[in-house]
Amino acid sequence: MSLFSLPEYPGMRVVLVRGTDQPARLVVKSVAQGASCPARG
């Protein structure tokens, strides 16, 4: 899988990709300003 074919997720950013073979390791960081409380659904 190419990094460029990964789906985009709002509020998330890939900060590190390790490995050239599968499986590769991705480090993803939340860049969202906030989130709703799951208990209040």
mmCIF entry with sequence, helices, sheets and N, C-alpha, C, O atoms, coordinates in Angstrom:
data_MODEL
# 
_entry.id   MODEL 
# 
_entity.id                         1 
_entity.type                       polymer 
_entity.pdbx_number_of_molecules   1 
# 
_entity_poly.entity_id                      1 
_entity_poly.type                           'polypeptide(L)' 
_entity_poly.nstd_linkage                   no 
_entity_poly.nstd_monomer                   no 
_entity_poly.pdbx_seq_one_letter_code       MSLFSLPEYPGMRVVLVRGTDQPARLVVKSVAQGASCPARG 
_entity_poly.pdbx_seq_one_letter_code_can   MSLFSLPEYPGMRVVLVRGTDQPARLVVKSVAQGASCPARG 
_entity_poly.pdbx_strand_id                 A 
# 
loop_
_entity_poly_seq.entity_id 
_entity_poly_seq.num 
_entity_poly_seq.mon_id 
_entity_poly_seq.hetero 
1 1  MET n 
1 2  SER n 
1 3  LEU n 
1 4  PHE n 
1 5  SER n 
1 6  LEU n 
1 7  PRO n 
1 8  GLU n 
1 9  TYR n 
1 10 PRO n 
1 11 GLY n 
1 12 MET n 
1 13 ARG n 
1 14 VAL n 
1 15 VAL n 
1 16 LEU n 
1 17 VAL n 
1 18 ARG n 
1 19 GLY n 
1 20 THR n 
1 21 ASP n 
1 22 GLN n 
1 23 PRO n 
1 24 ALA n 
1 25 ARG n 
1 26 LEU n 
1 27 VAL n 
1 28 VAL n 
1 29 LYS n 
1 30 SER n 
1 31 VAL n 
1 32 ALA n 
1 33 GLN n 
1 34 GLY n 
1 35 ALA n 
1 36 SER n 
1 37 CYS n 
1 38 PRO n 
1 39 ALA n 
1 40 ARG n 
1 41 GLY n 
# 
_struct_asym.id          A 
_struct_asym.entity_id   1 
# 
loop_
_struct_conf.conf_type_id 
_struct_conf.id 
_struct_conf.pdbx_PDB_helix_id 
_struct_conf.beg_label_comp_id 
_struct_conf.beg_label_asym_id 
_struct_conf.beg_label_seq_id 
_struct_conf.pdbx_beg_PDB_ins_code 
_struct_conf.end_label_comp_id 
_struct_conf.end_label_asym_id 
_struct_conf.end_label_seq_id 
_struct_conf.pdbx_end_PDB_ins_code 
_struct_conf.beg_auth_comp_id 
_struct_conf.beg_auth_asym_id 
_struct_conf.beg_auth_seq_id 
_struct_conf.end_auth_comp_id 
_struct_conf.end_auth_asym_id 
_struct_conf.end_auth_seq_id 
_struct_conf.pdbx_PDB_helix_class 
_struct_conf.details 
_struct_conf.pdbx_PDB_helix_length 
HELX_P HELX_P1 AA1 LEU A 3  ? SER A 5  ? LEU A 3  SER A 5  5 ? 3 
HELX_P HELX_P2 AA2 PRO A 38 ? ARG A 40 ? PRO A 38 ARG A 40 5 ? 3 
# 
_struct_conf_type.id          HELX_P 
_struct_conf_type.criteria    ? 
_struct_conf_type.reference   ? 
# 
_struct_sheet.id               AA1 
_struct_sheet.type             ? 
_struct_sheet.number_strands   2 
_struct_sheet.details          ? 
# 
_struct_sheet_order.sheet_id     AA1 
_struct_sheet_order.range_id_1   1 
_struct_sheet_order.range_id_2   2 
_struct_sheet_order.offset       ? 
_struct_sheet_order.sense        anti-parallel 
# 
loop_
_struct_sheet_range.sheet_id 
_struct_sheet_range.id 
_struct_sheet_range.beg_label_comp_id 
_struct_sheet_range.beg_label_asym_id 
_struct_sheet_range.beg_label_seq_id 
_struct_sheet_range.pdbx_beg_PDB_ins_code 
_struct_sheet_range.end_label_comp_id 
_struct_sheet_range.end_label_asym_id 
_struct_sheet_range.end_label_seq_id 
_struct_sheet_range.pdbx_end_PDB_ins_code 
_struct_sheet_range.beg_auth_comp_id 
_struct_sheet_range.beg_auth_asym_id 
_struct_sheet_range.beg_auth_seq_id 
_struct_sheet_range.end_auth_comp_id 
_struct_sheet_range.end_auth_asym_id 
_struct_sheet_range.end_auth_seq_id 
AA1 1 MET A 12 ? ARG A 18 ? MET A 12 ARG A 18 
AA1 2 ARG A 25 ? SER A 30 ? ARG A 25 SER A 30 
# 
loop_
_atom_site.group_PDB 
_atom_site.id 
_atom_site.type_symbol 
_atom_site.label_atom_id 
_atom_site.label_alt_id 
_atom_site.label_comp_id 
_atom_site.label_asym_id 
_atom_site.label_entity_id 
_atom_site.label_seq_id 
_atom_site.pdbx_PDB_ins_code 
_atom_site.Cartn_x 
_atom_site.Cartn_y 
_atom_site.Cartn_z 
_atom_site.occupancy 
_atom_site.B_iso_or_equiv 
_atom_site.pdbx_formal_charge 
_atom_site.auth_seq_id 
_atom_site.auth_comp_id 
_atom_site.auth_asym_id 
_atom_site.auth_atom_id 
_atom_site.pdbx_PDB_model_num 
ATOM 1   N N  . MET A 1 1  ? 0.851   -1.176 0.000  1.00 0.00 ? 1  MET A N  1 
ATOM 2   C CA . MET A 1 1  ? 0.000   0.000  0.000  1.00 0.00 ? 1  MET A CA 1 
ATOM 3   C C  . MET A 1 1  ? 0.890   1.229  0.000  1.00 0.00 ? 1  MET A C  1 
ATOM 4   O O  . MET A 1 1  ? 1.836   1.313  0.783  1.00 0.00 ? 1  MET A O  1 
ATOM 5   N N  . SER A 1 2  ? 0.604   2.150  -0.842 1.00 0.00 ? 2  SER A N  1 
ATOM 6   C CA . SER A 1 2  ? 1.330   3.407  -0.890 1.00 0.00 ? 2  SER A CA 1 
ATOM 7   C C  . SER A 1 2  ? 0.807   4.355  0.180  1.00 0.00 ? 2  SER A C  1 
ATOM 8   O O  . SER A 1 2  ? -0.385  4.354  0.487  1.00 0.00 ? 2  SER A O  1 
ATOM 9   N N  . LEU A 1 3  ? 1.691   5.157  0.741  1.00 0.00 ? 3  LEU A N  1 
ATOM 10  C CA . LEU A 1 3  ? 1.278   6.156  1.723  1.00 0.00 ? 3  LEU A CA 1 
ATOM 11  C C  . LEU A 1 3  ? 0.253   7.098  1.111  1.00 0.00 ? 3  LEU A C  1 
ATOM 12  O O  . LEU A 1 3  ? -0.625  7.604  1.810  1.00 0.00 ? 3  LEU A O  1 
ATOM 13  N N  . PHE A 1 4  ? 0.362   7.331  -0.182 1.00 0.00 ? 4  PHE A N  1 
ATOM 14  C CA . PHE A 1 4  ? -0.535  8.263  -0.836 1.00 0.00 ? 4  PHE A CA 1 
ATOM 15  C C  . PHE A 1 4  ? -1.915  7.674  -1.078 1.00 0.00 ? 4  PHE A C  1 
ATOM 16  O O  . PHE A 1 4  ? -2.825  8.399  -1.479 1.00 0.00 ? 4  PHE A O  1 
ATOM 17  N N  . SER A 1 5  ? -2.097  6.383  -0.845 1.00 0.00 ? 5  SER A N  1 
ATOM 18  C CA . SER A 1 5  ? -3.412  5.777  -1.010 1.00 0.00 ? 5  SER A CA 1 
ATOM 19  C C  . SER A 1 5  ? -4.123  5.578  0.327  1.00 0.00 ? 5  SER A C  1 
ATOM 20  O O  . SER A 1 5  ? -5.211  5.003  0.367  1.00 0.00 ? 5  SER A O  1 
ATOM 21  N N  . LEU A 1 6  ? -3.523  6.048  1.422  1.00 0.00 ? 6  LEU A N  1 
ATOM 22  C CA . LEU A 1 6  ? -4.172  5.948  2.723  1.00 0.00 ? 6  LEU A CA 1 
ATOM 23  C C  . LEU A 1 6  ? -5.354  6.912  2.775  1.00 0.00 ? 6  LEU A C  1 
ATOM 24  O O  . LEU A 1 6  ? -5.280  8.008  2.219  1.00 0.00 ? 6  LEU A O  1 
ATOM 25  N N  . PRO A 1 7  ? -6.435  6.523  3.431  1.00 0.00 ? 7  PRO A N  1 
ATOM 26  C CA . PRO A 1 7  ? -7.565  7.441  3.554  1.00 0.00 ? 7  PRO A CA 1 
ATOM 27  C C  . PRO A 1 7  ? -7.202  8.614  4.455  1.00 0.00 ? 7  PRO A C  1 
ATOM 28  O O  . PRO A 1 7  ? -6.356  8.492  5.341  1.00 0.00 ? 7  PRO A O  1 
ATOM 29  N N  . GLU A 1 8  ? -7.847  9.746  4.219  1.00 0.00 ? 8  GLU A N  1 
ATOM 30  C CA . GLU A 1 8  ? -7.626  10.912 5.063  1.00 0.00 ? 8  GLU A CA 1 
ATOM 31  C C  . GLU A 1 8  ? -8.648  10.920 6.185  1.00 0.00 ? 8  GLU A C  1 
ATOM 32  O O  . GLU A 1 8  ? -9.827  10.641 5.969  1.00 0.00 ? 8  GLU A O  1 
ATOM 33  N N  . TYR A 1 9  ? -8.194  11.238 7.364  1.00 0.00 ? 9  TYR A N  1 
ATOM 34  C CA . TYR A 1 9  ? -9.072  11.335 8.521  1.00 0.00 ? 9  TYR A CA 1 
ATOM 35  C C  . TYR A 1 9  ? -8.990  12.753 9.067  1.00 0.00 ? 9  TYR A C  1 
ATOM 36  O O  . TYR A 1 9  ? -7.907  13.204 9.442  1.00 0.00 ? 9  TYR A O  1 
ATOM 37  N N  . PRO A 1 10 ? -10.109 13.465 9.119  1.00 0.00 ? 10 PRO A N  1 
ATOM 38  C CA . PRO A 1 10 ? -10.077 14.832 9.636  1.00 0.00 ? 10 PRO A CA 1 
ATOM 39  C C  . PRO A 1 10 ? -9.545  14.857 11.067 1.00 0.00 ? 10 PRO A C  1 
ATOM 40  O O  . PRO A 1 10 ? -9.931  14.034 11.896 1.00 0.00 ? 10 PRO A O  1 
ATOM 41  N N  . GLY A 1 11 ? -8.666  15.798 11.344 1.00 0.00 ? 11 GLY A N  1 
ATOM 42  C CA . GLY A 1 11 ? -8.123  15.941 12.680 1.00 0.00 ? 11 GLY A CA 1 
ATOM 43  C C  . GLY A 1 11 ? -6.931  15.050 12.972 1.00 0.00 ? 11 GLY A C  1 
ATOM 44  O O  . GLY A 1 11 ? -6.428  15.059 14.095 1.00 0.00 ? 11 GLY A O  1 
ATOM 45  N N  . MET A 1 12 ? -6.456  14.270 11.987 1.00 0.00 ? 12 MET A N  1 
ATOM 46  C CA . MET A 1 12 ? -5.325  13.378 12.192 1.00 0.00 ? 12 MET A CA 1 
ATOM 47  C C  . MET A 1 12 ? -4.238  13.702 11.163 1.00 0.00 ? 12 MET A C  1 
ATOM 48  O O  . MET A 1 12 ? -4.528  14.093 10.032 1.00 0.00 ? 12 MET A O  1 
ATOM 49  N N  . ARG A 1 13 ? -2.971  13.530 11.586 1.00 0.00 ? 13 ARG A N  1 
ATOM 50  C CA . ARG A 1 13 ? -1.853  13.782 10.681 1.00 0.00 ? 13 ARG A CA 1 
ATOM 51  C C  . ARG A 1 13 ? -0.793  12.710 10.896 1.00 0.00 ? 13 ARG A C  1 
ATOM 52  O O  . ARG A 1 13 ? -0.450  12.390 12.034 1.00 0.00 ? 13 ARG A O  1 
ATOM 53  N N  . VAL A 1 14 ? -0.276  12.156 9.804  1.00 0.00 ? 14 VAL A N  1 
ATOM 54  C CA . VAL A 1 14 ? 0.818   11.179 9.883  1.00 0.00 ? 14 VAL A CA 1 
ATOM 55  C C  . VAL A 1 14 ? 2.095   11.952 10.184 1.00 0.00 ? 14 VAL A C  1 
ATOM 56  O O  . VAL A 1 14 ? 2.447   12.881 9.456  1.00 0.00 ? 14 VAL A O  1 
ATOM 57  N N  . VAL A 1 15 ? 2.794   11.572 11.260 1.00 0.00 ? 15 VAL A N  1 
ATOM 58  C CA . VAL A 1 15 ? 4.019   12.276 11.638 1.00 0.00 ? 15 VAL A CA 1 
ATOM 59  C C  . VAL A 1 15 ? 5.273   11.441 11.408 1.00 0.00 ? 15 VAL A C  1 
ATOM 60  O O  . VAL A 1 15 ? 6.377   11.985 11.373 1.00 0.00 ? 15 VAL A O  1 
ATOM 61  N N  . LEU A 1 16 ? 5.119   10.122 11.249 1.00 0.00 ? 16 LEU A N  1 
ATOM 62  C CA . LEU A 1 16 ? 6.284   9.272  11.047 1.00 0.00 ? 16 LEU A CA 1 
ATOM 63  C C  . LEU A 1 16 ? 5.872   7.999  10.341 1.00 0.00 ? 16 LEU A C  1 
ATOM 64  O O  . LEU A 1 16 ? 4.846   7.401  10.667 1.00 0.00 ? 16 LEU A O  1 
ATOM 65  N N  . VAL A 1 17 ? 6.675   7.585  9.370  1.00 0.00 ? 17 VAL A N  1 
ATOM 66  C CA . VAL A 1 17 ? 6.474   6.305  8.683  1.00 0.00 ? 17 VAL A CA 1 
ATOM 67  C C  . VAL A 1 17 ? 7.776   5.552  8.801  1.00 0.00 ? 17 VAL A C  1 
ATOM 68  O O  . VAL A 1 17 ? 8.829   6.062  8.416  1.00 0.00 ? 17 VAL A O  1 
ATOM 69  N N  . ARG A 1 18 ? 7.717   4.320  9.339  1.00 0.00 ? 18 ARG A N  1 
ATOM 70  C CA . ARG A 1 18 ? 8.916   3.485  9.475  1.00 0.00 ? 18 ARG A CA 1 
ATOM 71  C C  . ARG A 1 18 ? 8.721   2.208  8.697  1.00 0.00 ? 18 ARG A C  1 
ATOM 72  O O  . ARG A 1 18 ? 7.664   1.581  8.763  1.00 0.00 ? 18 ARG A O  1 
ATOM 73  N N  . GLY A 1 19 ? 9.738   1.828  7.964  1.00 0.00 ? 19 GLY A N  1 
ATOM 74  C CA . GLY A 1 19 ? 9.719   0.573  7.230  1.00 0.00 ? 19 GLY A CA 1 
ATOM 75  C C  . GLY A 1 19 ? 9.400   0.782  5.768  1.00 0.00 ? 19 GLY A C  1 
ATOM 76  O O  . GLY A 1 19 ? 8.591   1.634  5.400  1.00 0.00 ? 19 GLY A O  1 
ATOM 77  N N  . THR A 1 20 ? 10.051  -0.011 4.949  1.00 0.00 ? 20 THR A N  1 
ATOM 78  C CA . THR A 1 20 ? 9.793   0.047  3.516  1.00 0.00 ? 20 THR A CA 1 
ATOM 79  C C  . THR A 1 20 ? 9.055   -1.190 3.047  1.00 0.00 ? 20 THR A C  1 
ATOM 80  O O  . THR A 1 20 ? 8.508   -1.210 1.944  1.00 0.00 ? 20 THR A O  1 
ATOM 81  N N  . ASP A 1 21 ? 9.035   -2.223 3.878  1.00 0.00 ? 21 ASP A N  1 
ATOM 82  C CA . ASP A 1 21 ? 8.307   -3.445 3.547  1.00 0.00 ? 21 ASP A CA 1 
ATOM 83  C C  . ASP A 1 21 ? 6.993   -3.450 4.318  1.00 0.00 ? 21 ASP A C  1 
ATOM 84  O O  . ASP A 1 21 ? 6.785   -2.660 5.239  1.00 0.00 ? 21 ASP A O  1 
ATOM 85  N N  . GLN A 1 22 ? 6.125   -4.350 3.920  1.00 0.00 ? 22 GLN A N  1 
ATOM 86  C CA . GLN A 1 22 ? 4.862   -4.472 4.654  1.00 0.00 ? 22 GLN A CA 1 
ATOM 87  C C  . GLN A 1 22 ? 5.046   -5.433 5.794  1.00 0.00 ? 22 GLN A C  1 
ATOM 88  O O  . GLN A 1 22 ? 5.702   -6.450 5.569  1.00 0.00 ? 22 GLN A O  1 
ATOM 89  N N  . PRO A 1 23 ? 4.554   -5.234 6.972  1.00 0.00 ? 23 PRO A N  1 
ATOM 90  C CA . PRO A 1 23 ? 3.772   -4.055 7.331  1.00 0.00 ? 23 PRO A CA 1 
ATOM 91  C C  . PRO A 1 23 ? 4.676   -2.889 7.720  1.00 0.00 ? 23 PRO A C  1 
ATOM 92  O O  . PRO A 1 23 ? 5.731   -3.083 8.325  1.00 0.00 ? 23 PRO A O  1 
ATOM 93  N N  . ALA A 1 24 ? 4.260   -1.702 7.373  1.00 0.00 ? 24 ALA A N  1 
ATOM 94  C CA . ALA A 1 24 ? 4.973   -0.492 7.769  1.00 0.00 ? 24 ALA A CA 1 
ATOM 95  C C  . ALA A 1 24 ? 4.357   0.020  9.063  1.00 0.00 ? 24 ALA A C  1 
ATOM 96  O O  . ALA A 1 24 ? 3.225   -0.327 9.401  1.00 0.00 ? 24 ALA A O  1 
ATOM 97  N N  . ARG A 1 25 ? 5.094   0.831  9.772  1.00 0.00 ? 25 ARG A N  1 
ATOM 98  C CA . ARG A 1 25 ? 4.595   1.392  11.031 1.00 0.00 ? 25 ARG A CA 1 
ATOM 99  C C  . ARG A 1 25 ? 4.341   2.881  10.833 1.00 0.00 ? 25 ARG A C  1 
ATOM 100 O O  . ARG A 1 25 ? 5.217   3.622  10.389 1.00 0.00 ? 25 ARG A O  1 
ATOM 101 N N  . LEU A 1 26 ? 3.126   3.303  11.170 1.00 0.00 ? 26 LEU A N  1 
ATOM 102 C CA . LEU A 1 26 ? 2.753   4.710  11.070 1.00 0.00 ? 26 LEU A CA 1 
ATOM 103 C C  . LEU A 1 26 ? 2.546   5.278  12.462 1.00 0.00 ? 26 LEU A C  1 
ATOM 104 O O  . LEU A 1 26 ? 1.979   4.618  13.334 1.00 0.00 ? 26 LEU A O  1 
ATOM 105 N N  . VAL A 1 27 ? 3.006   6.499  12.667 1.00 0.00 ? 27 VAL A N  1 
ATOM 106 C CA . VAL A 1 27 ? 2.715   7.225  13.895 1.00 0.00 ? 27 VAL A CA 1 
ATOM 107 C C  . VAL A 1 27 ? 1.803   8.369  13.485 1.00 0.00 ? 27 VAL A C  1 
ATOM 108 O O  . VAL A 1 27 ? 2.148   9.175  12.620 1.00 0.00 ? 27 VAL A O  1 
ATOM 109 N N  . VAL A 1 28 ? 0.633   8.432  14.117 1.00 0.00 ? 28 VAL A N  1 
ATOM 110 C CA . VAL A 1 28 ? -0.385  9.416  13.757 1.00 0.00 ? 28 VAL A CA 1 
ATOM 111 C C  . VAL A 1 28 ? -0.668  10.285 14.970 1.00 0.00 ? 28 VAL A C  1 
ATOM 112 O O  . VAL A 1 28 ? -0.760  9.791  16.094 1.00 0.00 ? 28 VAL A O  1 
ATOM 113 N N  . LYS A 1 29 ? -0.807  11.582 14.735 1.00 0.00 ? 29 LYS A N  1 
ATOM 114 C CA . LYS A 1 29 ? -1.043  12.539 15.819 1.00 0.00 ? 29 LYS A CA 1 
ATOM 115 C C  . LYS A 1 29 ? -2.387  13.219 15.595 1.00 0.00 ? 29 LYS A C  1 
ATOM 116 O O  . LYS A 1 29 ? -2.748  13.556 14.468 1.00 0.00 ? 29 LYS A O  1 
ATOM 117 N N  . SER A 1 30 ? -3.113  13.411 16.676 1.00 0.00 ? 30 SER A N  1 
ATOM 118 C CA . SER A 1 30 ? -4.367  14.159 16.611 1.00 0.00 ? 30 SER A CA 1 
ATOM 119 C C  . SER A 1 30 ? -4.036  15.638 16.554 1.00 0.00 ? 30 SER A C  1 
ATOM 120 O O  . SER A 1 30 ? -3.265  16.146 17.367 1.00 0.00 ? 30 SER A O  1 
ATOM 121 N N  . VAL A 1 31 ? -4.623  16.318 15.593 1.00 0.00 ? 31 VAL A N  1 
ATOM 122 C CA . VAL A 1 31 ? -4.436  17.766 15.480 1.00 0.00 ? 31 VAL A CA 1 
ATOM 123 C C  . VAL A 1 31 ? -5.777  18.481 15.655 1.00 0.00 ? 31 VAL A C  1 
ATOM 124 O O  . VAL A 1 31 ? -5.884  19.679 15.391 1.00 0.00 ? 31 VAL A O  1 
ATOM 125 N N  . ALA A 1 32 ? -6.793  17.749 16.098 1.00 0.00 ? 32 ALA A N  1 
ATOM 126 C CA . ALA A 1 32 ? -8.114  18.328 16.312 1.00 0.00 ? 32 ALA A CA 1 
ATOM 127 C C  . ALA A 1 32 ? -8.072  19.259 17.515 1.00 0.00 ? 32 ALA A C  1 
ATOM 128 O O  . ALA A 1 32 ? -7.317  19.028 18.460 1.00 0.00 ? 32 ALA A O  1 
ATOM 129 N N  . GLN A 1 33 ? -8.869  20.294 17.481 1.00 0.00 ? 33 GLN A N  1 
ATOM 130 C CA . GLN A 1 33 ? -8.935  21.254 18.567 1.00 0.00 ? 33 GLN A CA 1 
ATOM 131 C C  . GLN A 1 33 ? -9.710  20.712 19.760 1.00 0.00 ? 33 GLN A C  1 
ATOM 132 O O  . GLN A 1 33 ? -9.511  21.171 20.885 1.00 0.00 ? 33 GLN A O  1 
ATOM 133 N N  . GLY A 1 34 ? -10.588 19.743 19.532 1.00 0.00 ? 34 GLY A N  1 
ATOM 134 C CA . GLY A 1 34 ? -11.381 19.180 20.611 1.00 0.00 ? 34 GLY A CA 1 
ATOM 135 C C  . GLY A 1 34 ? -12.180 17.992 20.108 1.00 0.00 ? 34 GLY A C  1 
ATOM 136 O O  . GLY A 1 34 ? -12.153 17.668 18.921 1.00 0.00 ? 34 GLY A O  1 
ATOM 137 N N  . ALA A 1 35 ? -12.885 17.353 21.012 1.00 0.00 ? 35 ALA A N  1 
ATOM 138 C CA . ALA A 1 35 ? -13.707 16.209 20.642 1.00 0.00 ? 35 ALA A CA 1 
ATOM 139 C C  . ALA A 1 35 ? -14.915 16.158 21.558 1.00 0.00 ? 35 ALA A C  1 
ATOM 140 O O  . ALA A 1 35 ? -14.883 16.668 22.678 1.00 0.00 ? 35 ALA A O  1 
ATOM 141 N N  . SER A 1 36 ? -15.983 15.534 21.069 1.00 0.00 ? 36 SER A N  1 
ATOM 142 C CA . SER A 1 36 ? -17.173 15.407 21.906 1.00 0.00 ? 36 SER A CA 1 
ATOM 143 C C  . SER A 1 36 ? -16.974 14.290 22.928 1.00 0.00 ? 36 SER A C  1 
ATOM 144 O O  . SER A 1 36 ? -16.189 13.369 22.707 1.00 0.00 ? 36 SER A O  1 
ATOM 145 N N  . CYS A 1 37 ? -17.673 14.379 24.019 1.00 0.00 ? 37 CYS A N  1 
ATOM 146 C CA . CYS A 1 37 ? -17.591 13.380 25.074 1.00 0.00 ? 37 CYS A CA 1 
ATOM 147 C C  . CYS A 1 37 ? -18.387 12.144 24.663 1.00 0.00 ? 37 CYS A C  1 
ATOM 148 O O  . CYS A 1 37 ? -19.581 12.259 24.383 1.00 0.00 ? 37 CYS A O  1 
ATOM 149 N N  . PRO A 1 38 ? -17.755 10.948 24.617 1.00 0.00 ? 38 PRO A N  1 
ATOM 150 C CA . PRO A 1 38 ? -18.484 9.747  24.198 1.00 0.00 ? 38 PRO A CA 1 
ATOM 151 C C  . PRO A 1 38 ? -19.595 9.372  25.175 1.00 0.00 ? 38 PRO A C  1 
ATOM 152 O O  . PRO A 1 38 ? -20.554 8.712  24.775 1.00 0.00 ? 38 PRO A O  1 
ATOM 153 N N  . ALA A 1 39 ? -19.497 9.768  26.433 1.00 0.00 ? 39 ALA A N  1 
ATOM 154 C CA . ALA A 1 39 ? -20.532 9.450  27.416 1.00 0.00 ? 39 ALA A CA 1 
ATOM 155 C C  . ALA A 1 39 ? -21.822 10.243 27.169 1.00 0.00 ? 39 ALA A C  1 
ATOM 156 O O  . ALA A 1 39 ? -22.902 9.828  27.587 1.00 0.00 ? 39 ALA A O  1 
ATOM 157 N N  . ARG A 1 40 ? -21.698 11.377 26.493 1.00 0.00 ? 40 ARG A N  1 
ATOM 158 C CA . ARG A 1 40 ? -22.867 12.218 26.219 1.00 0.00 ? 40 ARG A CA 1 
ATOM 159 C C  . ARG A 1 40 ? -23.458 11.962 24.850 1.00 0.00 ? 40 ARG A C  1 
ATOM 160 O O  . ARG A 1 40 ? -24.495 12.523 24.496 1.00 0.00 ? 40 ARG A O  1 
ATOM 161 N N  . GLY A 1 41 ? -22.780 11.095 24.065 1.00 0.00 ? 41 GLY A N  1 
ATOM 162 C CA . GLY A 1 41 ? -23.197 10.619 22.761 1.00 0.00 ? 41 GLY A CA 1 
ATOM 163 C C  . GLY A 1 41 ? -24.024 11.496 21.984 1.00 0.00 ? 41 GLY A C  1 
ATOM 164 O O  . GLY A 1 41 ? -24.412 11.151 20.868 1.00 0.00 ? 41 GLY A O  1 
# 
